[in-house]
Amino acid sequence: MDEGILETLKKEAEENPRSIFAHHRLALAYFRAGRLKEAKETLKKILELDPQNFEALTNLGTILAREGELEEARKAFALALKIYPASPEALTNMGLISFEMGDLEAAERYYREALRVKPELPAVWVNLSTVLIAREAYQEAEKACRRALEHDPGFSMAYNNLAVALFYQNRREEAREALHRAKELGYPVNPEFEKMVLS
């Protein structure tokens, strides 16, 4: 991000301290420049002006999650969901955070709700498959991977997770094929798992 553009946007926000639009533009510029601290501070200014600002809450939640502040991120996305309960983005992020915090049941619930709202999200199907694999629900995980591949036939992680789901259903040959496809597409396959599949 060009420093001149950042300075222009910063000046615009300073000259229009009550302009949510100006602060949004500045927050986004800071985020793109990797200046997360400034982005976070700018988003908090927006929320002082408008505590119900959905975009600011989701952007703040994204930054907090990226920084590992999972509980604070969870609070931001929970507030966002009170404003817009059917937001696939907020539901997906709540799923990711729940998974990171070890709450598989909540993660599965949030992913399924996101997919109920918007079923054509391959990454969310793969996230759901990861949760289902962790819960040893391998047939369900296989279905989730296949749904992801319906929407994105080149999704390498979907093939990797499909291989795991098939392997634990004792479908070794299919697991090998799926793992081979994941590798072809550039997925960094776990060498220990690959050895298990190929043995």
C-alpha positions as CSV (number, residue, x, y, z in Angstrom):
1,M,0.0,0.0,0.0
2,D,1.4,3.4,-1.1
3,E,2.2,5.5,2.0
4,G,0.8,8.6,0.1
5,I,-2.6,6.9,-0.2
6,L,-2.6,5.9,3.5
7,E,-1.8,9.5,4.5
8,T,-4.6,10.8,2.3
9,L,-7.1,8.4,3.8
10,K,-5.8,9.2,7.3
11,K,-6.2,12.9,6.7
12,E,-9.7,12.4,5.3
13,A,-10.7,10.4,8.4
14,E,-9.2,13.1,10.7
15,E,-11.1,15.9,8.8
16,N,-14.3,13.9,9.0
17,P,-14.2,12.3,12.5
18,R,-17.8,11.2,12.4
19,S,-17.6,9.7,8.9
20,I,-18.0,5.9,9.1
21,F,-17.2,5.7,5.4
22,A,-13.9,7.5,5.8
23,H,-12.9,5.4,8.7
24,H,-13.9,2.2,6.8
25,R,-11.6,3.1,3.9
26,L,-8.8,3.9,6.3
27,A,-9.2,0.6,8.2
28,L,-9.2,-1.4,5.0
29,A,-6.1,0.4,3.8
30,Y,-4.3,-0.4,7.1
31,F,-5.4,-4.0,6.8
32,R,-4.1,-4.3,3.3
33,A,-0.8,-2.8,4.3
34,G,-0.5,-5.4,7.1
35,R,-0.8,-2.7,9.8
36,L,-3.2,-4.6,11.9
37,K,-2.8,-2.5,15.1
38,E,-3.9,0.7,13.2
39,A,-6.7,-1.2,11.4
40,K,-8.0,-2.5,14.8
41,E,-7.9,1.0,16.3
42,T,-9.8,2.5,13.3
43,L,-12.4,-0.2,13.5
44,K,-12.9,0.5,17.2
45,K,-13.5,4.2,16.3
46,I,-16.2,3.1,13.9
47,L,-17.8,1.0,16.6
48,E,-17.8,4.0,19.0
49,L,-19.8,5.9,16.3
50,D,-22.0,2.9,15.5
51,P,-21.9,-0.1,17.9
52,Q,-24.2,-2.0,15.5
53,N,-21.9,-1.7,12.5
54,F,-21.8,-5.2,11.0
55,E,-18.9,-4.7,8.7
56,A,-16.7,-3.2,11.4
57,L,-17.5,-6.1,13.8
58,T,-16.7,-8.8,11.2
59,N,-13.5,-7.1,10.2
60,L,-12.4,-6.6,13.8
61,G,-13.2,-10.2,14.5
62,T,-11.1,-11.3,11.5
63,I,-8.1,-9.3,12.8
64,L,-8.5,-10.5,16.4
65,A,-8.7,-14.2,15.2
66,R,-5.6,-13.7,13.0
67,E,-3.8,-12.3,16.1
68,G,-4.8,-15.3,18.2
69,E,-7.2,-13.3,20.4
70,L,-9.9,-16.0,19.9
71,E,-12.2,-15.1,22.8
72,E,-12.3,-11.4,21.8
73,A,-12.8,-12.5,18.1
74,R,-15.7,-14.8,19.2
75,K,-17.3,-11.8,21.0
76,A,-17.1,-9.6,17.9
77,F,-18.6,-12.3,15.6
78,A,-21.3,-13.1,18.2
79,L,-22.3,-9.4,18.2
80,A,-22.3,-9.4,14.4
81,L,-24.6,-12.4,14.3
82,K,-27.1,-10.6,16.6
83,I,-27.3,-7.9,13.9
84,Y,-27.3,-10.3,10.9
85,P,-28.0,-13.9,12.1
86,A,-27.9,-15.3,8.6
87,S,-24.4,-14.1,7.7
88,P,-22.4,-16.9,6.1
89,E,-19.2,-15.0,6.8
90,A,-19.8,-14.5,10.5
91,L,-21.2,-18.1,10.9
92,T,-18.1,-19.5,9.2
93,N,-15.8,-17.5,11.4
94,M,-17.6,-18.6,14.5
95,G,-17.1,-22.2,13.3
96,L,-13.4,-21.6,12.8
97,I,-13.0,-20.0,16.2
98,S,-15.0,-22.8,17.9
99,F,-12.8,-25.4,16.2
100,E,-9.6,-23.6,17.3
101,M,-11.0,-23.4,20.9
102,G,-11.7,-27.2,20.8
103,D,-15.5,-26.9,20.7
104,L,-16.3,-29.4,17.8
105,E,-20.0,-29.4,18.5
106,A,-20.3,-25.7,18.2
107,A,-18.0,-25.6,15.1
108,E,-20.2,-28.2,13.4
109,R,-23.3,-26.3,14.3
110,Y,-22.0,-23.0,12.9
111,Y,-20.7,-24.6,9.7
112,R,-24.0,-26.3,9.0
113,E,-25.9,-23.1,9.6
114,A,-23.6,-21.2,7.2
115,L,-24.1,-24.0,4.6
116,R,-27.9,-23.9,5.1
117,V,-27.8,-20.2,4.2
118,K,-25.3,-20.5,1.4
119,P,-24.6,-24.2,0.3
120,E,-22.2,-23.3,-2.5
121,L,-19.2,-22.5,-0.3
122,P,-16.6,-25.2,-0.9
123,A,-14.2,-24.0,1.9
124,V,-17.0,-24.3,4.5
125,W,-17.8,-27.9,3.3
126,V,-14.1,-28.7,3.8
127,N,-14.1,-27.1,7.2
128,L,-17.1,-29.1,8.1
129,S,-15.4,-32.3,6.9
130,T,-12.4,-31.5,9.2
131,V,-14.7,-31.3,12.2
132,L,-16.5,-34.5,11.2
133,I,-13.1,-36.3,10.8
134,A,-12.1,-35.1,14.3
135,R,-15.4,-36.5,15.5
136,E,-14.8,-39.8,13.7
137,A,-17.9,-39.3,11.6
138,Y,-16.1,-40.5,8.4
139,Q,-19.1,-41.2,6.2
140,E,-20.5,-37.7,6.9
141,A,-17.0,-36.2,6.3
142,E,-16.9,-38.0,2.9
143,K,-20.2,-36.5,1.9
144,A,-19.0,-33.0,2.9
145,C,-15.8,-33.4,0.8
146,R,-17.8,-34.5,-2.2
147,R,-20.1,-31.5,-1.8
148,A,-17.0,-29.3,-1.8
149,L,-15.8,-30.9,-4.9
150,E,-19.1,-30.4,-6.7
151,H,-18.6,-26.7,-6.2
152,D,-14.8,-26.7,-6.8
153,P,-13.4,-29.8,-8.6
154,G,-9.8,-28.5,-8.1
155,F,-10.0,-28.1,-4.3
156,S,-6.8,-29.9,-3.1
157,M,-7.7,-29.9,0.6
158,A,-11.1,-31.5,-0.2
159,Y,-9.2,-34.4,-1.9
160,N,-6.9,-34.7,1.1
161,N,-9.8,-34.8,3.6
162,L,-11.7,-37.2,1.3
163,A,-8.6,-39.5,1.4
164,V,-8.7,-39.4,5.2
165,A,-12.4,-40.1,5.4
166,L,-12.1,-43.0,2.9
167,F,-9.0,-44.5,4.7
168,Y,-10.9,-44.7,8.0
169,Q,-13.7,-46.4,6.2
170,N,-11.2,-49.1,5.1
171,R,-11.6,-48.0,1.4
172,R,-7.8,-48.0,0.8
173,E,-7.8,-47.9,-3.0
174,E,-10.2,-44.9,-3.2
175,A,-8.2,-43.2,-0.4
176,R,-5.0,-43.6,-2.5
177,E,-6.7,-42.1,-5.5
178,A,-7.9,-39.1,-3.6
179,L,-4.5,-38.6,-1.9
180,H,-2.8,-38.8,-5.3
181,R,-5.2,-36.1,-6.7
182,A,-4.5,-33.9,-3.6
183,K,-0.8,-34.1,-4.3
184,E,-1.2,-33.5,-8.0
185,L,-3.1,-30.3,-7.1
186,G,-0.2,-29.2,-4.8
187,Y,-1.7,-30.0,-1.3
188,P,1.1,-30.5,1.3
189,V,0.1,-34.1,2.2
190,N,1.1,-35.3,5.7
191,P,4.0,-37.8,5.0
192,E,2.9,-40.0,7.9
193,F,-0.6,-40.3,6.6
194,E,0.7,-40.9,3.1
195,K,2.8,-43.8,4.3
196,M,-0.2,-45.3,6.1
197,V,-2.3,-45.0,2.9
198,L,0.3,-46.5,0.7
199,S,1.4,-49.3,3.0
